[in-house]
Amino acid sequence: MLLNAFYDFGNKIGPLLTWFFILAMTVELIFVMAKYLFTKD
């Protein structure tokens, strides 16, 4: 019973974590690109 609830929770949180990770990586990539583009060393 507890394992089934835990499995359901994992099934719900998995895609959310994936989307959050993809979003975070995209934001970081944009940030790093902007940092390299706009700094004139």
C-alpha positions as CSV (number, residue, x, y, z in Angstrom):
1,M,0.0,0.0,0.0
2,L,2.7,2.4,1.0
3,L,4.9,1.3,-1.9
4,N,2.0,1.9,-4.3
5,A,1.5,5.5,-3.0
6,F,5.2,6.1,-3.3
7,Y,5.1,4.8,-6.9
8,D,2.2,7.0,-7.8
9,F,4.0,10.0,-6.3
10,G,7.1,9.2,-8.3
11,N,5.0,8.9,-11.5
12,K,3.5,12.4,-10.9
13,I,6.8,14.1,-9.8
14,G,9.0,12.6,-12.5
15,P,7.8,14.6,-15.6
16,L,7.7,17.8,-13.4
17,L,11.3,17.3,-12.3
18,T,12.3,16.6,-15.9
19,W,10.6,19.8,-17.2
20,F,12.1,21.8,-14.3
21,F,15.6,20.5,-15.1
22,I,15.2,21.3,-18.8
23,L,14.0,24.8,-17.9
24,A,16.9,25.4,-15.5
25,M,19.4,24.2,-18.1
26,T,17.9,26.5,-20.7
27,V,18.0,29.5,-18.5
28,E,21.6,28.8,-17.4
29,L,22.6,28.3,-21.1
30,I,21.0,31.7,-22.0
31,F,22.7,33.3,-19.0
32,V,26.1,32.0,-19.9
33,M,25.7,32.9,-23.6
34,A,24.7,36.5,-22.6
35,K,27.6,36.7,-20.2
36,Y,30.1,35.8,-22.9
37,L,28.4,37.9,-25.5
38,F,28.1,41.1,-23.5
39,T,31.4,41.1,-21.7
40,K,34.1,42.7,-23.8
41,D,37.3,41.6,-22.3
